[in-house]
Amino acid sequence: MSEQYVRCEVSCVNEDAVTEVRQVMLDEDVAVSLAELFKALGDPTRVKILFALLTRELCVCDLAALIGVTESAVSHQLRLLRAQKLVKFRREGKNVYYSLDDSHIEELFAQGLEHVTE
């Protein structure tokens, strides 16, 4: 049997198992929201932005210099991250500083990083 495509040799449904999982299964709206969150994390530039913001709040200029992309590119990525409530901003005079939206983002990022580096 091929390692790439592994499945049961007979078709049988464990009704008890299906019923148990169905009771706690995500509803469609939650599943879509979770997929969108992971899609937001699916871009290396956005991952670098989040990693930088794990350390401290930074402005667009700082992030662009750090990551090596244009300020316009950083702004575009930050807009996507804001839409997913991964980052927030505050104004100070003429500057806008970004930070992680809450501690859940830090935990999510830390768990993902641990998973890929083990």
N, C-alpha and C positions, 0 to 999 in steps of 0.2 A: 504494500500500500504506500502511496506517495506521501511524503512528509508535508507537502504543500497543501494537500486537500484531504483532511481527515474528518470522517463522519461515521455515524452509526451504520452498521451493516444491515440492520432491519429498522423499520419505522415503527416506533412505539412511543406513545405519549404517557408520561407519568402524571395522571390527572391531579394527584395530591400535590406534587411539586409545582405544577402549573398554577393550581388554585392558590397555594401558599404565596408564590411570588406575585401573582396577579393582585393580591390584596394590598401589597405595598408598592406596586409598580408606579413609576412616575407618571403623572398625567402629561398630556401632549405639550401644554404650554411650558411646564417645568423642563421637560426633555429638550425642547427647542432652546430655551434660555441657557441651559447647561451646555448644549452644543455650541451656542454662540460664544459663551465664555471661553471654551476650549479653542474655538476658532480664533478668537482674539489673541490667544497665547501661541498661535501657530505661525508667528512671524518672528524671525530672529531680531529684527530691529525693535519690535515691541518688547521682546524678552529682555533685550539689553536695557531698554528704558526702564522697565520694571526693576531689573537688577540694580541699576544705578539709584533708583528711588528707594530701594531697600535701605541704602546707606544714609541718605539725607534728601531733603527737598532741593530741587534744582529748577532753574528757569530753562526756557527753550534754548537760549543761547548756550548755556552750560551743557545741556544734553547733546546739542548738535556738535559742539567741540569734542565732547567725550566720546561720542559714538562714531564721529567722522562722516556725518551726513548733513544735508542742508537744514537750516531752520524750518524751511517749508515742509520738508519731509518729516521732521520731528513733530511739527504742529499737526500734520495729517494723522500721524500715528497716535498722538495724544488725544485727538478728537475721537478716534475709534476706542481708545482705552477709557475715555470718559463716558462714552455711550454704554460701555459694559460695567460702569461703576468700579473700575479698577484703580483709577486715579482721580484726584480732586485738585483744585487749584485755589490759590488765594492771591489777591492783588496787594502789592506794596508799592505805592507810588506808581511809577510807569512800568514796573516789572510784575510779571506773573510767575508765581512759583508753584510747581507741581509736587505732589507727594502721593503716596499710596492712599487709597480711599479708607481702608481700615485694616485691622490686624488679620482679618481672614485672608487678605491678599498675600500678606507676608507668609502665613502658614501654608497656603496653597503653593506658593512659589518654593518655599523651603522643602515641602514634601516632594514636589516635582523634581527639584534639583537633587535631592537625596536619591530618588528613584533612578535618575539617569546616570548618577556617578557611582552607584554601588556595583 
